[in-house]
Amino acid sequence: MNPQIHDRLRESLTHEANTAPLLALRASSIIKKGRRHRRVKRVAVVATAVVAVLAVTGASLLAGNFIGGQGKPPPPPAASGKAIGADQPQVAILDSHGIHLPGGRTVPVRTPKYGVEWLTIDPVSGGWVIDNTLEVEMVRSDGTAKTLVSENPAGRLVRVTALASPDGRQIAVSTTVEQGPGTVKVFDTATGSVTASTASGSSTAYRWFKNKIVLRTQTPQADETATTPVSLWDPAAGPWDQKMTTASLGLFGATADGTRMAAYATTSSSLCLGLVDPANNFTMRAKQCSSKREDIVYAAMSPDRTRLILSVLLSGDLESRRIMRVTGQGLKLEHELSNPTNIDDNVAVWETNNLVDLFSVESIPTPTQVRLLQCHTDIGTCREVAGGYSTAGLGLITNLAPES
């Protein structure tokens, strides 16, 4: 997904690698957030038990005074009819049997040599990239595959993660080793060859910005949604200079014009949304802040990068799903989405620029139960479709193809 299931959830929990590490709950275009573990997205094996873990940590949004306006958010436009879309979601679902596509076709994937089952999937040119924190595999839509990285833990704590570029032509693979130097390598998806590499210390690839890569400080205490110092690396210019920002930030992704990134910053009592310029030390502009923090459960940017969906956890475990407009003037609240069936969604995938699918993926009890809420963001209405079907294993969901 786009650099979205954030999915997203991407936690930096690390476990002894040769006893099946519990590592980095991620999702490339989806950012999974919140401080309560009420979301299920990635699976890890601990001894012989399969434990579904959800990470909801990190950033937050404010209620009362909504960003983009005072008081309550504006209501959605008057709607006619249900959300528009196919009853079968146009997404790819990865489980232990392979990558399932609309129409019933399944692309097979191999069993990992090291570690647990495949934990993440993102679209790339001609197929998908999958990883399990020890191995990275590029799977073509015709079923052929190429292993990019395979790390034998051999008693070490090793973490390997893949981050596909929005256009699907490149993959940044971060490898970190306990008490050892880390690396970030860039792979060309057409050939599978390494085109650039740099020492990264404890930093890992976080977001793509054009053909450059944003690195972030990675520590056991900093989950994927926490704000941390960041840095911009240009693979074409040589090794990374190891310089990080003083301020800590979280990044949603690049804006439509490619000159800024939608971002957030937090303090103990507030969250600010705005735009940053990676070429200018990530200085935040068009900043809007509120004073009461509430947790963001997940976020995902639309393919044209003009909209952002934020799922915000309110008091009493209620959720508000907000559509934000991303412009050169910042992030503005458009409206909230309805949830007529109270699906406890934990994954968001944009099918088009105005159609977003909200999935509930429940791994306990097995088999994985998947429910889908399909929402039309122009009119603010949702409907449940394809509800109640199950997959073998976890059921990771992403887009069928890269953004462009």
N, C-alpha and C positions, 0 to 999 in steps of 0.2 A: 504494500500500500504505500500510500504516498507518505512522505517520509513519515503515517496514520494508522492499523492497528497495529496508540497509542498509544501507537496506539499507543502502537501505543502502546498498552501498558508496558512500560519498560522499566523494571525495577532492577537495581544493582545488588540483588541478594546473591551471595556466592556460597557454594557448598563444596565439599571435597569432591573433586572432579571424577575420580574413579569410583565414587559411590553414587554417581548420577547427580551432577550439580544442580542446585536450585539457583538459577542465574537469570539475570536480565530479562524481566518480563517486558517485551517490546511490541511494537507495532508501528511501522514506519510512517504512515500518514496520519495515524490516530494517536492522540496523546491521552493516555489513561491517567486520571488524577483523582485526588480526594484523600482524606486522611483516614477513612474507615475502610476496612477490607470487606466490602460488600459486592465486589466485582470478581468474576471468574474469567480468566483469559488464557493463562498459560499453565502447562502441567509440568511437574517435576517428579522424578521417582526418588524416593528416599527409602533405602533398602528395597523391600518388595512392594511397598505401598505406593500407590499413585495418588498424589495429593493435588487437588486443584487449588491454585492460589490466585487471588486477585490482589492487585496492588492499587490502592487508591490513596496516594500520598501526594503531597506537594502543593501546587498552586491553589489559589482560591479566588472567588469572586464575591462581590459585595452585594448585599440585598438592602432594601430600603431605598437607597439612592442608586438606581441602576446606572451603569456606565452608558453614556449616550443620552441620558435624560434623567429628570428628577422623578421620584415617586415610582409608581407602577409602570411596567413596560407598556408600550402601546399595544393595543389588540391587533391581531392579524387582520388583513383585509377581508372584506366579505367574501366568503367562499361559496362556490357552487359545485356540488358533487364531491366525490372522494378524491384521494390522491391519484395522480395519473401515473401508471406504470404497469409493467407486466406482472402477473401473479407470481411468476418465477423470477427471483432476483437475478439481475445480471452481474453476478459476482463469482469469484472462485473460492471454493472452500477446501482447505487442506485437512485431511485426517490421516489415520494410519493406513488407509487403503490407497491414497493418492490425492490428486487435485481434481475435485469435482467441478464440472462446468455446466452451464445451462444446456438443457437438451439431453442430459443423461450421460455425456461422455466423461470418462475419468482418465487423467494422465497419471501413469504409475510413478511412484517415487521409491527409491531404495530404502532399506532399513539403515539407520545410522550405524557406523562402525564403532563410534565412541559416544558416550553420553546417552541421553534420553531420546525420546521421539522428537521429530521436528517441531520447533517451537514458534517460528515466525515465517511469514511468507509475504513477499512484496513483488509487484509486477515489474518486469524488465522487458526490454525489446526482444520479442520472440518467445517470451515465456515468463518464468518466475525465478526468484532467488529465495532459497529457504535456508534456515540455520537452526542449530540447536545448542548454541554457545560453545561447541567444540568443533563443529564442522559447518562448512558453507557449501551449498550445492546449487548450481544453476541448472534448472530444468526447462527444456524447450517444450513448446506446445506439441511437437511431434513425438514426445516421449524420450528423446535423447537427453543425456545429462552430462555435466562436467563438474567434478569436484574442484572447488577453488582453494579451500583450506580444510585440512584435517589434522587436528591436534590431539596426539595421544597424551592424556593428562599425566600418566605415569607417576601418580602421587603428588602432582603439582596442582595448584589452584590456577586454572586457565579459563579465560573468558574470551570467546570469539563472537563478534556480532557483525551483521551485514546491514548496510544502509544503501538502498538503491537511489540513484539520482531521479528527479522527477520525470525526465525524458526517457528513463530506462536504459540509457546507453552506457552507464558506468555504475560500478558498485564499489563503495568504500568498505573495506573489511578491517575492523579494529581487533587487535589481539593484545590482551593484557595478561600479565603473569604476576603472581604474588611476589613482591619484593624483587621485581625484575623490570627491565625496560619494556615498554609497550611499543607497538608499531601500528601504523595505518597504511594499508596498501590500496591502491586504486586499480580495479580490473575493468577491462574493456569487455562489454557483454557480447560483442560480435565475435571476438577471438578467444575470450577467457584468459587473456594474457595480462600481466601486471604492467601498467603504464607509468606508475609513480609510487613512491614509498617514502615514508619518513618515520624517524623515531618520534614517539609521542608521549613518553613517560607514562603517567597515569591518566592521560587524556584520551578520549575516544571520539570518533566521528559522531556528530549530533544532528546536523542538518546540512543539506546542500544549498548553496547560494550561487546560482549560475553554474559555472564549472569549478567553483571553489567549495571548500568544505569548512563548515564551522565545527571546531573542536570544543569540547567542554571538559572541565575538571571532573574526573570520576573517582569517587571515594565510596567506601562501604556505606557511609551515612547519606550520600546524595543519590536518591532514586532518580529515575529518568525525568520526573516532573518537577523536581526541586530546582530552584534557581541556583546557578553556579557561575563562576567566571567562565568566559568563552573567548575564542580566538578564531581568526580567519586564516586558513591555509590555502595557498594557490599551488596545486600540484605541479603546474607547468613552470613555476619559478624555482623549484628545488625544495630542499627540506624545510620543514616548519621552523620558524624562528623562536618557538617556545614562549612567546609573549602572550600573556592573558590579560583580559580586562580587569580593572579594579572592582567594578560593579558586578553583581550577580544578576543573571537574566535567565528567562525561559523563552524559547522561540517557537512560534507556531509554524512559520514557513514564509517563503518569499511572497511579496505582493505581485499583482498582475503585471506591473511594468518592470519588475525585476530590479528595482532600485532600492527597495527597503525590505525589511522583514517585520511581520506582525509579531509582537513580543509582549512579555509581561514581566513585572518586577514586584516583589513583595517585601513588606516589612512585618513586624509583629502584629500590626493592626490594620493593614490595608493591602490592597492589590491595585496595581496600575497597569492599564493596557495602553499600548501605543505602537509606534513604529520606530525601528532602529536602522541605522545606516552601518552595515558591517564594514564598509570602506572607511568609515570615520569613527573608529573605536567603539562602534555599537552605541553611539549616543542616541538616547530615546527622545523622539519628537512626538508631537500631537498626543501628549500623554493625558489620560483621564483617570482619575483615582476616586475611589470611594473609601469609606472608613470602616465598614463592617465586612469582615472576611467570611466567605462561604466557599466550600470546596468545589473545584471543578472536577467532575468525574471523568470526562473525556472531551476531546476537541478534535475537529477535522476540517481541513480547508477544502473548498470546492475545486474541481479541476481547473476552472479559470482563475482561481485564487482571488475572487472578489467577495466570497462569503466564507464565514466560519461558523460551524455549529459548536456550541458550548453546552454541555450538560452540567448543570450546577446543582449540587446537593444542598437542599434547604434544611431548615430545622425540622425535626420529626421524621427524617429520612425521606422527605418529599423531594422530587426533582423538578427542575425547570430546564427545559431544552430551548436554548436561545439561538436565534439566527442573527449573526453580526455581519454588517456590511463592512468590508475592508476597502478603504479609499485612501487617497493621499492625505486626507484630513484625519485619519485614524480609524478606529473601530467604533461603529455606531450600531446600537441595537435596533433591529428591524421589528421583530416580534417573537413571541414564544410559539412553540409547536404544541399542539394538543396531543394527548396520549389517551385515546378512548378506552384502551384495554389495560392500562397500568402495567405494561410490560417493563420489567426491570432491565432495561437495555444496558449493554456494556461495550458495544462495538458500533461504530458509525462508518458507513461506506457511501460515498457519493456515487450514484450511477450516472447522473448528468449534473449540469450546473444548477438545476432546480429540483432534483429528485434525490433525496438522501434516505438510505435504508438504516434503520436502527435495529440491531440484533440483540437478542437476549441469548447468551450461550451459557447454559448451565451444565457443568460437568459432573455434578453430583445430584441424583444418582446417575450412574451410567446406564445406557449409552447417552452420549451428549445430546441434550434436547436443545433445539434451535427454534426460536420464534422470531418473527420479523415484523417490524412496524415500518411501513413505507410512507414517507412524508413528502408532500409537495411544498417546498419552501416559499413559493410565490404566494400561496393562499393560506399557508399555515395549518393545513389539515393533514391528518395521518389516518391510515387504516392498517389493520393487521392482515397480512397475507402469508402464505406458505408456513403457517404456524404448526408447531407440533412435530415436525420431522426430526429425525435423529441422525447422527453420524457416528462412525466408529472412531473412538479416540476423542481428541479435544475439539476439533472443529474450528480452525483458524480461517478467518474470512478477509478477503482483500479484493481489490479491483481486478477486472479482467485484463486490463492493459495499462501502460504508463499514461501520463497526462498528454504526451505528444510524441 
